[in-house]
């Protein structure tokens, strides 16, 4: 366990457990004694001493001592070539003085014999005895290595700890005033950097000026009716010296532009974005970008602006696994891009007249992990990806560098599109004199989608970038460095998974809990039904499989039908009820707009209802008073029973009179209705005419019919 030059750490058994380091210089051949020297302080090096070998072993075994594996003075013992070449001659001169006596062991360690040897060496080289002793101590201190005699300039100079100065060193300023920076001043500097440099975007010169005005006024004077500070404080040179010493490059960018910007443009590039990936499908990156091209409407008459393109890309081999072109980014469009990445591409390309084989675009799988934008992939709908055993990652805001491959894809895509499509957008914001890309717009949405698919097929066959790192396995297998070849080569690791399209769509579609009513399953105020539900009585019972509500999957792009999942795992499609057929084929946003319009209009009309009803209320109130007065006058002095006699006869007669007067063939249309009241006691059948009205004589036929009605009644 113990060898020459071993460093042993002795641990004090006291409460402080102080540590002492000693170096082994010599071990007796019979393992009876060792020579040790303390190496705690190189400025006060003691002489070596003898110690019993067994005692040392005992300390090591009981834990009061331990062997240190690293020499603390390797910087001097093994210096670099430059330092050695510069000071080796002086080292050799020193070593020559003690070279002949250090090899006389163990006599050189015995004080009685050492003194004689040192005196002889001092006389021989005409040096002081103390000088020879100092060389011996250094030689032993550094492990009997002659490099220990080198000049130790490593610790020369100002220490790294800050010193509190009372006066400034160096040349004095011309005005005779010097400002000494203290800890309080440095706190003010940091405060000024935060306030003026970071928050307000001032440069360092302006920051120093405003800091001195606020923090170091040396009195004030009045001008323009304002108190103007007399600026004093540290100089700009002192402020810049502190700033350059306190802030490295990354901190300077963070102080000026913020921490997020610093992480993007000034961080170290020590890690790899795909260092832990094992094969295709381990990680997908997805995002969207506005394409640098203007499109026209389907009739080629109107410019409709820039489309958005979604890409889904494998991070390891850079293959584009999925693509989708849309007009506005949203979760619904992201959903379609993910579905495209995980389904067969042959039928997809055939929709746009592009014939390919499965080998041309083999990506039809689901990944293990997917990293996306914090917009779509942070919505609650993205949680549905857990049903497909996909884990989601969302990088922090403004950290596009954490998904670098998809971001670089946008750059190459936009550059390629500007080359081949007229109407390319070269600048986000045009100035006067720039060309208007809308004037050359010619591609429709469908034609542009076809071109995007051809770009993907082209990209997957092209060479990878210069920054792509080739592994040993790729070198051994002689892999062609294209995304498509890398994908096919990496398929032996097979981290991919496949699922039926119906399950993928069910997992990606947004979901919402809906009530079951007699009008159907109600989603966003629309009712849905299916024939099976009608046959099984779901809507009469207002329950499906014993529950009054159910989770509905729907595609926000079309409200014509929705899906529900039954207990047996089968998916049932529900369609719009008959009363809502007017909305069939509409986007849910369009339906929502119609519903909002309905609510707005009803709210507006309801607010006017009181005013509209007030007209009828006033007329009815006045008319009621008039009619009640007429009834009282007509029944004045009559018994109450008269009011309820002959109701049927009078109603029938009045109906015939009214109908006769209003008939299209009537010659006298001004004939008024009159209430005829008869009394069975009067033999002449004379009608009772209400007071205030002119009596109108009945013709003979009317009198005859009235008499017949009375006879039947009696």
VMD Tcl script that draws the C-alpha trace (Angstrom):
set ca {
  {0.00 0.00 0.00}
  {2.84 2.39 0.81}
  {5.40 3.33 -1.81}
  {8.07 5.96 -2.18}
  {6.52 9.37 -3.00}
  {3.10 8.28 -1.69}
  {1.16 11.15 -0.12}
  {-0.56 10.25 3.14}
  {-3.35 12.33 4.65}
  {-3.47 12.13 8.47}
  {-6.90 12.92 9.94}
  {-7.02 14.37 13.43}
  {-9.35 12.48 15.78}
  {-10.43 15.73 17.43}
  {-13.70 17.58 16.76}
  {-12.16 19.69 13.98}
  {-10.79 16.64 12.09}
  {-7.85 18.64 10.81}
  {-6.02 17.10 7.84}
  {-2.23 16.96 7.53}
  {-0.45 15.88 4.34}
  {2.96 14.13 4.40}
  {5.08 12.60 1.65}
  {6.98 9.30 1.91}
  {10.67 9.90 1.02}
  {12.28 6.59 1.95}
  {11.27 3.11 3.15}
  {13.68 0.79 4.96}
  {14.41 -2.48 3.19}
  {13.15 -4.46 6.18}
  {9.96 -2.35 6.36}
  {10.82 -1.19 9.85}
  {10.93 2.57 9.31}
  {9.86 5.23 6.82}
  {10.96 8.82 6.30}
  {8.18 11.43 5.97}
  {8.12 15.15 5.24}
  {5.21 17.53 5.81}
  {3.98 19.22 2.60}
  {1.24 21.49 3.99}
  {3.07 24.80 3.53}
  {5.66 25.31 0.80}
  {6.81 28.59 2.36}
  {7.78 26.91 5.63}
  {9.12 23.48 4.70}
  {10.20 21.36 7.70}
  {12.97 18.76 7.69}
  {12.03 15.09 7.21}
  {11.69 12.69 10.13}
  {11.62 8.94 10.79}
  {8.46 7.04 11.69}
  {7.72 3.42 12.51}
  {6.32 1.55 9.49}
  {3.89 -0.53 11.57}
  {2.43 2.60 13.17}
  {1.79 4.02 9.76}
  {0.04 0.83 8.67}
  {-2.07 0.91 11.82}
  {-3.23 4.47 11.07}
  {-4.17 3.46 7.54}
  {-6.07 0.38 8.66}
  {-8.07 2.11 11.40}
  {-9.03 5.03 9.12}
  {-7.03 7.78 10.82}
  {-4.96 8.11 7.65}
  {-5.51 7.56 3.94}
  {-3.41 7.61 0.78}
  {-4.10 10.52 -1.57}
  {-4.19 9.45 -5.24}
  {-3.31 12.84 -6.78}
  {-0.16 14.89 -6.27}
  {-1.18 18.51 -5.45}
  {1.98 19.94 -7.04}
  {1.80 18.44 -10.52}
  {1.84 21.88 -12.12}
  {5.46 22.41 -11.01}
  {6.62 18.79 -11.17}
  {5.36 18.36 -14.76}
  {5.40 21.84 -16.33}
  {4.73 22.60 -19.97}
  {7.52 22.67 -22.51}
  {7.67 26.46 -22.69}
  {8.20 26.88 -18.94}
  {10.74 24.07 -18.83}
  {12.84 25.49 -21.68}
  {12.90 28.91 -20.07}
  {14.02 27.87 -16.56}
  {15.67 24.45 -16.99}
  {19.25 25.83 -16.98}
  {18.84 27.47 -13.60}
  {17.23 24.26 -12.29}
  {20.19 22.18 -13.40}
  {22.63 24.55 -11.65}
  {20.72 24.15 -8.40}
  {20.48 20.40 -8.68}
  {24.23 20.08 -9.27}
  {24.86 21.44 -5.74}
  {22.88 18.66 -4.01}
  {23.13 15.91 -6.61}
  {25.93 14.05 -4.80}
  {24.39 14.14 -1.31}
  {20.68 13.41 -1.92}
  {21.52 9.88 -3.03}
  {23.20 9.02 0.29}
  {20.21 7.44 2.01}
  {19.34 7.15 4.84}
  {22.33 9.24 6.10}
  {20.96 12.40 4.50}
  {17.85 12.08 6.67}
  {19.80 11.62 9.94}
  {20.48 15.07 11.45}
  {24.00 14.16 12.81}
  {25.20 12.95 9.40}
  {23.23 15.41 7.28}
  {24.99 18.45 8.69}
  {28.40 17.17 7.61}
  {27.18 16.35 4.08}
  {25.55 19.76 3.67}
  {28.69 21.57 4.86}
  {30.83 19.71 2.38}
  {28.47 20.59 -0.50}
  {28.38 24.25 0.55}
  {32.18 24.45 0.67}
  {32.52 22.74 -2.67}
  {30.19 25.15 -4.52}
  {30.95 28.15 -2.28}
  {27.34 28.59 -1.18}
  {25.72 29.33 2.14}
  {24.72 26.32 4.25}
  {21.18 27.66 4.59}
  {20.97 27.87 0.79}
  {21.89 24.20 0.46}
  {19.30 23.28 3.12}
  {16.59 25.20 1.23}
  {17.45 23.30 -1.97}
  {17.23 19.98 -0.13}
  {13.87 20.85 1.38}
  {12.42 21.84 -1.99}
  {13.81 18.70 -3.58}
  {12.18 16.52 -0.90}
  {9.01 18.60 -0.76}
  {8.27 17.93 -4.45}
  {8.94 14.19 -4.24}
  {12.69 14.04 -4.91}
  {12.09 15.48 -8.38}
  {14.61 17.95 -9.70}
  {11.79 19.93 -11.33}
  {10.92 20.93 -7.78}
  {13.94 23.27 -7.99}
  {12.33 25.27 -10.81}
  {11.34 28.83 -10.09}
  {7.71 28.64 -9.00}
  {6.21 31.54 -10.95}
  {2.72 30.05 -11.16}
  {1.49 31.83 -8.06}
  {3.36 35.06 -8.72}
  {1.27 38.17 -9.25}
  {-2.03 39.51 -7.96}
  {-4.28 36.94 -6.38}
  {-7.68 36.26 -7.90}
  {-9.45 37.59 -4.81}
  {-10.42 41.25 -4.98}
  {-8.47 43.75 -2.92}
  {-9.94 46.69 -1.10}
  {-7.97 49.69 -2.22}
  {-7.64 52.90 -0.27}
  {-5.93 54.82 -3.09}
  {-5.82 54.21 -6.81}
  {-2.58 53.05 -8.35}
  {-1.18 54.28 -11.63}
  {-0.97 57.79 -13.06}
  {-3.04 60.47 -11.39}
  {-5.79 62.30 -13.30}
  {-5.09 65.79 -14.55}
  {-7.69 67.42 -12.31}
  {-6.24 65.71 -9.28}
  {-9.44 63.82 -8.45}
  {-9.54 60.02 -8.36}
  {-12.60 57.88 -7.77}
  {-12.19 54.57 -5.90}
  {-14.67 51.85 -6.83}
  {-16.31 50.16 -3.84}
  {-18.80 47.33 -3.49}
  {-21.65 49.86 -3.26}
  {-20.53 51.41 -6.55}
  {-20.57 48.01 -8.25}
  {-24.14 47.48 -7.05}
  {-25.03 50.81 -8.64}
  {-23.31 49.73 -11.85}
  {-25.43 46.56 -12.00}
  {-28.58 48.55 -11.31}
  {-27.72 50.99 -14.13}
  {-26.99 48.15 -16.57}
  {-30.40 46.64 -15.81}
  {-32.30 49.93 -15.99}
  {-30.70 51.72 -18.92}
  {-28.81 49.11 -20.94}
  {-31.21 46.15 -20.74}
  {-34.65 47.67 -20.21}
  {-34.25 50.88 -22.24}
  {-31.71 49.66 -24.81}
  {-29.12 52.44 -24.28}
  {-25.50 51.90 -25.23}
  {-22.81 51.78 -22.54}
  {-21.78 55.41 -22.95}
  {-25.35 56.62 -22.47}
  {-25.81 54.17 -19.60}
  {-22.77 55.61 -17.81}
  {-24.00 59.16 -18.36}
  {-27.50 58.54 -16.98}
  {-26.08 56.55 -14.07}
  {-23.83 59.44 -13.05}
  {-26.75 61.87 -13.31}
  {-28.94 59.76 -11.02}
  {-26.47 58.18 -8.60}
  {-23.53 60.60 -8.39}
  {-24.78 64.21 -8.45}
  {-22.24 66.63 -6.94}
  {-24.71 69.40 -6.21}
  {-27.29 71.11 -8.44}
  {-27.80 74.40 -10.22}
  {-30.97 75.95 -11.60}
  {-31.50 76.51 -15.32}
  {-34.67 76.75 -17.40}
  {-36.52 76.68 -14.10}
  {-35.20 73.15 -13.41}
  {-32.55 71.77 -11.02}
  {-29.70 70.43 -13.13}
  {-27.33 67.92 -11.41}
  {-23.59 68.53 -11.48}
  {-22.33 65.23 -12.87}
  {-19.54 63.46 -10.94}
  {-18.70 59.87 -10.10}
  {-16.56 57.20 -11.79}
  {-15.12 57.74 -15.22}
  {-16.34 55.98 -18.34}
  {-13.04 54.06 -18.42}
  {-13.64 52.73 -14.91}
  {-17.21 51.78 -15.79}
  {-16.15 49.95 -18.98}
  {-13.31 48.18 -17.13}
  {-15.78 46.87 -14.56}
  {-18.26 45.86 -17.28}
  {-15.70 43.90 -19.31}
  {-14.41 42.21 -16.17}
  {-17.85 41.34 -14.78}
  {-19.57 40.21 -18.00}
  {-18.37 37.58 -20.42}
  {-19.70 37.43 -23.99}
  {-22.90 35.59 -23.08}
  {-23.62 37.88 -20.13}
  {-23.07 40.93 -22.33}
  {-25.61 39.68 -24.87}
  {-28.03 38.83 -22.03}
  {-27.60 42.31 -20.52}
  {-28.34 43.96 -23.87}
  {-30.94 41.67 -25.46}
  {-32.16 39.42 -22.64}
  {-31.40 35.90 -21.48}
  {-33.43 34.21 -24.24}
  {-31.47 35.95 -26.98}
  {-28.21 35.10 -25.23}
  {-29.12 31.41 -25.13}
  {-29.66 31.47 -28.88}
  {-26.66 33.44 -30.16}
  {-24.00 33.29 -27.44}
  {-24.30 29.92 -25.71}
  {-21.63 27.24 -26.02}
  {-22.05 24.55 -28.69}
  {-20.91 21.52 -26.73}
  {-23.92 19.23 -27.02}
  {-25.65 17.49 -29.89}
  {-29.39 17.59 -30.55}
  {-29.41 13.92 -31.59}
  {-26.75 12.47 -29.31}
  {-29.07 10.00 -27.55}
  {-31.18 8.91 -30.52}
  {-31.03 5.24 -31.41}
  {-32.79 5.02 -34.77}
  {-35.59 6.30 -37.02}
  {-38.70 7.32 -35.13}
  {-36.89 8.02 -31.85}
  {-37.67 11.74 -32.19}
  {-39.78 13.74 -34.64}
  {-39.68 17.53 -34.89}
  {-42.68 19.40 -36.25}
  {-43.53 23.03 -36.90}
  {-45.06 25.30 -39.52}
  {-43.81 28.30 -41.47}
  {-45.35 30.77 -43.92}
  {-44.04 29.95 -47.38}
  {-42.24 32.72 -49.25}
  {-44.68 32.72 -52.15}
  {-48.00 34.36 -53.03}
  {-50.93 32.21 -54.19}
  {-54.06 32.98 -56.17}
  {-57.62 31.74 -55.72}
  {-58.96 28.67 -57.49}
  {-60.38 30.86 -60.29}
  {-56.95 32.55 -60.78}
  {-58.49 35.99 -60.25}
  {-57.67 36.99 -56.67}
  {-54.40 36.92 -54.72}
  {-55.07 35.08 -51.42}
  {-51.67 35.58 -49.79}
  {-49.05 33.22 -48.39}
  {-49.82 29.62 -47.40}
  {-48.48 27.86 -44.30}
  {-46.55 24.61 -44.61}
  {-46.24 21.99 -41.85}
  {-43.27 19.63 -41.84}
  {-42.72 16.56 -39.65}
  {-39.06 15.57 -39.67}
  {-37.03 12.72 -38.18}
  {-34.24 14.23 -36.08}
  {-31.70 11.44 -36.56}
  {-31.61 10.94 -40.34}
  {-33.28 14.26 -41.33}
  {-35.97 12.52 -43.42}
  {-39.21 14.50 -43.91}
  {-41.84 12.05 -42.65}
  {-44.94 14.19 -43.19}
  {-46.12 17.41 -44.80}
  {-49.30 19.48 -44.94}
  {-50.16 22.77 -46.65}
  {-52.85 25.00 -45.14}
  {-54.04 28.57 -45.11}
  {-53.89 29.25 -41.36}
  {-51.96 27.27 -38.69}
  {-54.01 25.61 -35.94}
  {-54.33 22.30 -34.12}
  {-56.64 20.99 -36.85}
  {-53.90 21.54 -39.44}
  {-51.20 20.13 -37.15}
  {-53.44 17.11 -36.70}
  {-53.54 16.51 -40.46}
  {-49.74 16.83 -40.70}
  {-49.23 14.22 -37.96}
  {-51.71 11.90 -39.65}
  {-49.85 12.33 -42.94}
  {-46.56 11.45 -41.23}
  {-47.98 8.21 -39.85}
  {-49.89 6.90 -42.89}
  {-49.08 5.59 -46.36}
  {-47.84 8.19 -48.85}
  {-48.66 6.39 -52.11}
  {-52.38 7.18 -51.95}
  {-51.67 10.70 -50.66}
  {-49.41 11.55 -53.60}
  {-51.90 9.97 -56.03}
  {-54.46 12.62 -55.02}
  {-52.22 15.23 -56.69}
  {-51.31 13.13 -59.73}
  {-47.90 12.04 -58.44}
  {-47.16 8.32 -58.84}
  {-44.59 6.95 -56.37}
  {-43.63 3.62 -54.88}
  {-43.58 2.94 -51.17}
  {-39.75 2.90 -51.27}
  {-39.69 6.51 -52.49}
  {-41.29 7.78 -49.27}
  {-41.37 4.94 -46.72}
  {-42.33 6.97 -43.63}
  {-45.72 5.76 -42.42}
  {-45.06 5.24 -38.73}
  {-45.53 6.86 -35.35}
  {-42.51 8.16 -33.36}
  {-41.56 7.62 -29.74}
  {-41.13 11.32 -29.01}
  {-42.26 14.44 -30.82}
  {-41.13 18.02 -30.27}
  {-43.31 20.80 -31.62}
  {-44.24 24.42 -31.32}
  {-45.66 25.79 -28.08}
  {-48.79 26.86 -29.95}
  {-50.43 23.71 -31.28}
  {-48.49 21.14 -29.27}
  {-49.23 22.86 -25.96}
  {-53.00 22.78 -26.45}
  {-55.09 20.27 -24.53}
  {-55.79 18.44 -27.80}
  {-52.15 17.33 -27.99}
  {-52.72 15.22 -24.87}
  {-54.57 12.79 -27.12}
  {-51.20 11.68 -28.51}
  {-50.73 9.70 -25.29}
  {-53.29 7.25 -26.69}
  {-50.75 6.45 -29.40}
  {-47.83 6.00 -26.93}
  {-46.19 9.23 -28.08}
  {-44.47 11.53 -25.62}
  {-44.53 15.28 -26.30}
  {-41.80 17.85 -25.72}
  {-42.31 21.61 -25.78}
  {-39.19 23.80 -25.81}
  {-39.23 27.14 -23.93}
  {-40.49 30.26 -25.66}
  {-38.19 31.83 -28.26}
  {-35.89 28.77 -28.21}
  {-36.16 27.53 -31.77}
  {-32.57 26.31 -31.43}
  {-33.85 23.37 -29.36}
  {-35.49 21.93 -32.49}
  {-32.78 22.94 -34.97}
  {-33.39 20.50 -37.79}
  {-36.98 21.55 -38.51}
  {-36.00 25.23 -38.30}
  {-33.17 24.74 -40.80}
  {-35.63 22.86 -43.01}
  {-37.77 25.99 -43.32}
  {-34.77 27.99 -44.47}
  {-33.82 25.58 -47.27}
  {-37.47 25.11 -48.27}
  {-38.19 28.83 -48.66}
  {-34.99 29.38 -50.64}
  {-35.89 26.52 -52.99}
  {-39.46 27.77 -53.50}
  {-38.28 31.26 -54.39}
  {-36.12 29.73 -57.11}
  {-38.89 27.86 -58.93}
  {-42.14 29.77 -58.22}
  {-43.04 33.22 -59.55}
  {-44.29 35.61 -56.93}
  {-41.63 34.74 -54.36}
  {-41.45 36.92 -51.25}
  {-37.88 38.14 -50.72}
  {-38.64 40.57 -47.90}
  {-41.11 40.53 -45.06}
  {-41.55 44.30 -45.23}
  {-41.22 46.07 -48.55}
  {-40.08 49.65 -48.95}
  {-40.84 52.06 -51.75}
  {-39.40 50.84 -55.01}
  {-39.36 47.13 -54.14}
  {-41.10 44.71 -56.46}
  {-44.56 43.60 -55.47}
  {-44.63 39.75 -55.42}
  {-48.42 39.76 -55.72}
  {-48.16 40.97 -59.31}
  {-46.46 37.71 -60.36}
  {-48.54 35.31 -58.28}
  {-49.74 32.40 -60.45}
  {-49.95 29.22 -58.34}
  {-53.19 27.97 -56.83}
  {-53.35 26.17 -53.53}
  {-53.53 22.73 -55.16}
  {-50.66 23.40 -57.57}
  {-48.47 24.66 -54.73}
  {-49.24 21.53 -52.66}
  {-48.11 19.37 -55.56}
  {-44.85 21.30 -55.75}
  {-44.29 20.90 -51.99}
  {-44.66 17.11 -52.31}
  {-42.10 17.09 -55.13}
  {-39.75 19.16 -52.95}
  {-40.03 16.57 -50.14}
  {-39.26 13.72 -52.54}
  {-36.29 15.70 -53.86}
  {-34.97 16.57 -50.40}
  {-35.15 12.98 -49.13}
  {-32.86 11.90 -51.98}
  {-30.32 14.74 -51.67}
  {-27.06 14.66 -49.70}
  {-27.05 15.57 -46.02}
  {-25.42 18.77 -44.79}
  {-21.72 19.16 -44.03}
  {-22.44 19.31 -40.28}
  {-23.87 15.77 -40.20}
  {-21.68 13.53 -38.04}
  {-20.99 10.04 -39.36}
  {-20.83 7.27 -36.76}
  {-18.54 4.26 -36.81}
  {-21.44 1.98 -37.75}
  {-22.27 4.15 -40.76}
  {-18.64 4.05 -41.87}
  {-18.43 0.28 -41.51}
  {-21.73 -0.29 -43.38}
  {-20.78 2.22 -46.10}
  {-24.12 4.05 -45.84}
  {-25.06 6.56 -48.52}
  {-25.45 9.92 -46.80}
  {-28.96 10.84 -47.88}
  {-32.04 11.02 -45.61}
  {-33.73 8.16 -47.48}
  {-30.69 5.86 -47.28}
  {-30.13 6.75 -43.62}
  {-33.78 5.93 -42.87}
  {-33.56 2.54 -44.57}
  {-30.24 1.77 -42.86}
  {-31.56 2.75 -39.43}
  {-34.68 0.59 -39.77}
  {-32.73 -2.30 -38.22}
  {-33.10 -0.52 -34.87}
  {-36.85 -0.24 -35.54}
  {-38.09 2.17 -32.90}
  {-41.17 2.86 -35.03}
  {-44.76 1.79 -34.44}
  {-47.72 1.47 -36.78}
  {-51.42 2.00 -36.00}
  {-54.55 1.84 -38.18}
  {-55.67 5.14 -39.65}
  {-58.98 5.01 -37.76}
  {-57.19 4.83 -34.40}
  {-54.78 7.61 -35.37}
  {-57.64 9.87 -36.39}
  {-59.58 9.02 -33.24}
  {-56.55 9.94 -31.11}
  {-55.79 13.16 -32.97}
  {-59.36 14.50 -33.20}
  {-60.43 16.98 -30.50}
  {-62.75 15.54 -27.88}
  {-65.55 16.99 -25.81}
  {-68.06 15.63 -23.31}
  {-71.62 16.05 -24.59}
  {-75.13 15.52 -23.17}
  {-77.53 12.95 -24.60}
  {-80.99 14.45 -25.13}
  {-84.14 13.64 -27.09}
  {-82.76 15.93 -29.80}
  {-79.68 13.71 -30.11}
  {-76.12 14.02 -28.82}
  {-75.65 17.78 -28.48}
  {-72.24 19.17 -29.52}
  {-71.83 22.93 -29.83}
  {-75.65 23.34 -29.94}
  {-75.99 20.85 -32.82}
  {-77.81 17.52 -32.45}
  {-76.38 14.25 -33.82}
  {-77.98 10.83 -34.19}
  {-77.45 7.43 -35.81}
  {-79.82 4.68 -36.87}
  {-78.51 2.32 -34.21}
  {-79.27 4.90 -31.54}
  {-82.83 5.25 -32.79}
  {-83.33 1.49 -32.84}
  {-81.88 1.00 -29.34}
  {-83.78 3.95 -27.87}
  {-80.77 6.04 -26.88}
  {-82.57 9.31 -27.38}
  {-85.87 8.33 -25.76}
  {-84.01 7.19 -22.64}
  {-81.47 10.03 -22.99}
  {-78.73 7.52 -22.19}
  {-76.07 5.53 -24.06}
  {-74.92 2.37 -22.32}
  {-76.21 3.64 -18.98}
  {-74.61 7.11 -19.12}
  {-76.28 10.46 -19.71}
  {-73.16 12.00 -21.28}
  {-70.51 10.68 -23.64}
  {-67.14 11.78 -25.07}
  {-67.42 12.88 -28.70}
  {-64.55 13.09 -31.20}
  {-65.06 15.65 -33.95}
  {-63.21 17.25 -36.82}
  {-63.46 21.05 -36.43}
  {-63.24 21.47 -40.20}
  {-66.66 19.90 -40.86}
  {-69.72 19.57 -38.65}
  {-71.52 16.96 -40.78}
  {-70.67 14.03 -38.49}
  {-68.92 13.10 -35.25}
  {-67.67 9.90 -33.63}
  {-68.27 8.19 -30.29}
  {-66.45 5.22 -28.81}
  {-68.65 2.46 -27.34}
  {-67.73 0.11 -24.51}
  {-66.84 -2.70 -26.91}
  {-64.16 -0.47 -28.48}
  {-66.03 0.11 -31.73}
  {-66.39 3.59 -33.12}
  {-69.88 4.79 -34.04}
  {-70.42 7.65 -36.47}
  {-73.23 10.10 -35.71}
  {-74.79 12.42 -38.30}
  {-76.56 15.75 -38.09}
  {-80.21 15.51 -37.07}
  {-82.86 16.54 -39.60}
  {-83.52 19.90 -37.95}
  {-79.83 20.87 -38.33}
  {-79.35 19.73 -41.95}
  {-79.10 23.38 -42.96}
  {-75.61 23.45 -41.40}
  {-74.28 20.31 -43.11}
  {-70.81 20.71 -44.61}
  {-69.96 23.86 -42.65}
  {-66.87 24.46 -40.52}
  {-67.61 24.53 -36.80}
  {-66.37 28.12 -36.75}
  {-68.98 29.02 -39.36}
  {-71.68 27.35 -37.25}
  {-70.42 29.25 -34.24}
  {-70.65 32.50 -36.20}
  {-74.26 31.71 -37.13}
  {-75.08 30.94 -33.50}
  {-73.46 34.18 -32.40}
  {-75.44 36.07 -35.02}
  {-78.66 34.45 -33.76}
  {-77.87 35.33 -30.17}
  {-76.93 38.88 -31.09}
  {-80.10 39.45 -33.07}
  {-82.34 37.92 -30.40}
  {-80.68 40.02 -27.73}
  {-81.23 43.12 -29.81}
  {-84.91 42.31 -30.51}
  {-85.61 41.30 -26.90}
  {-84.30 44.64 -25.78}
  {-86.99 46.31 -27.95}
  {-89.77 43.93 -26.84}
  {-91.01 46.10 -23.98}
  {-91.36 49.06 -26.29}
  {-93.23 47.01 -28.88}
  {-95.58 45.50 -26.29}
  {-96.24 48.92 -24.78}
  {-98.32 49.89 -27.84}
  {-100.74 46.98 -27.42}
  {-100.85 47.39 -23.66}
  {-101.99 51.02 -23.86}
  {-104.59 50.37 -26.57}
  {-105.94 47.32 -24.73}
  {-106.14 49.24 -21.49}
  {-108.23 52.05 -23.00}
  {-110.36 49.71 -25.09}
  {-111.04 47.55 -22.04}
  {-112.44 50.51 -20.20}
  {-114.79 51.30 -23.09}
  {-116.00 47.72 -23.57}
  {-116.54 47.11 -19.88}
  {-118.64 50.26 -19.72}
  {-120.77 49.04 -22.64}
  {-121.34 45.66 -21.00}
  {-122.42 47.27 -17.75}
  {-124.78 49.56 -19.58}
  {-126.30 46.71 -21.61}
  {-126.88 44.54 -18.55}
  {-128.08 47.29 -16.33}
  {-131.18 46.17 -14.41}
  {-131.00 42.63 -15.82}
  {-130.55 39.50 -13.74}
  {-127.11 37.85 -13.85}
  {-128.48 34.69 -15.45}
  {-129.46 36.54 -18.63}
  {-125.75 36.79 -19.51}
  {-125.42 33.00 -19.85}
  {-128.62 32.13 -21.71}
  {-128.81 31.14 -25.37}
  {-125.02 31.29 -25.83}
  {-124.95 28.68 -28.56}
  {-127.79 30.16 -30.61}
  {-126.44 33.67 -30.43}
  {-122.88 32.52 -31.31}
  {-124.13 30.61 -34.36}
  {-126.30 33.42 -35.56}
  {-123.52 35.95 -35.07}
  {-121.13 33.74 -36.97}
  {-123.53 33.52 -39.94}
  {-124.12 37.24 -39.92}
  {-120.36 37.94 -39.81}
  {-119.62 35.43 -42.55}
  {-122.41 36.78 -44.74}
  {-121.16 40.33 -44.33}
  {-117.55 39.43 -45.14}
  {-118.33 37.07 -48.00}
  {-116.62 37.83 -51.34}
  {-120.06 37.83 -53.03}
  {-121.72 40.20 -50.53}
  {-123.19 43.41 -51.96}
  {-123.29 45.22 -48.62}
  {-119.86 44.81 -47.04}
  {-120.50 47.49 -44.42}
  {-122.96 45.32 -42.52}
  {-122.03 45.39 -38.86}
  {-121.99 42.44 -36.54}
  {-124.51 42.68 -33.82}
  {-125.08 40.77 -30.68}
  {-128.56 39.34 -30.55}
  {-130.00 38.42 -27.30}
  {-133.33 36.57 -27.28}
  {-135.71 35.76 -24.56}
  {-137.68 32.55 -24.71}
  {-140.61 34.21 -22.86}
  {-141.26 36.71 -25.67}
  {-143.49 35.30 -28.34}
  {-142.59 37.90 -30.97}
  {-138.95 36.74 -30.94}
  {-137.72 40.34 -30.70}
  {-133.95 40.71 -30.27}
  {-132.45 42.80 -27.46}
  {-130.29 45.60 -28.95}
  {-127.53 47.01 -26.67}
  {-127.90 50.59 -25.63}
  {-125.94 53.15 -27.66}
  {-126.24 51.24 -30.97}
  {-128.75 51.73 -33.72}
  {-131.01 48.68 -34.00}
  {-130.69 46.92 -37.32}
  {-133.69 44.99 -38.52}
  {-133.29 41.34 -39.36}
  {-134.64 40.07 -42.61}
  {-137.34 37.40 -42.72}
  {-134.91 34.54 -43.36}
  {-132.75 35.47 -40.40}
  {-135.82 35.67 -38.13}
  {-137.01 32.32 -39.36}
  {-133.65 30.62 -38.75}
  {-133.40 32.20 -35.33}
  {-136.82 30.85 -34.41}
  {-135.93 27.36 -35.58}
  {-132.76 27.42 -33.48}
  {-134.74 28.38 -30.41}
  {-137.22 25.55 -30.98}
  {-134.43 22.98 -31.21}
  {-132.83 24.42 -28.11}
  {-136.10 24.20 -26.12}
}
mol new
graphics top color blue
foreach p $ca { graphics top sphere $p radius 0.5 }
foreach p [lrange $ca 0 end-1] q [lrange $ca 1 end] { graphics top cylinder $p $q radius 0.2 }
display resetview
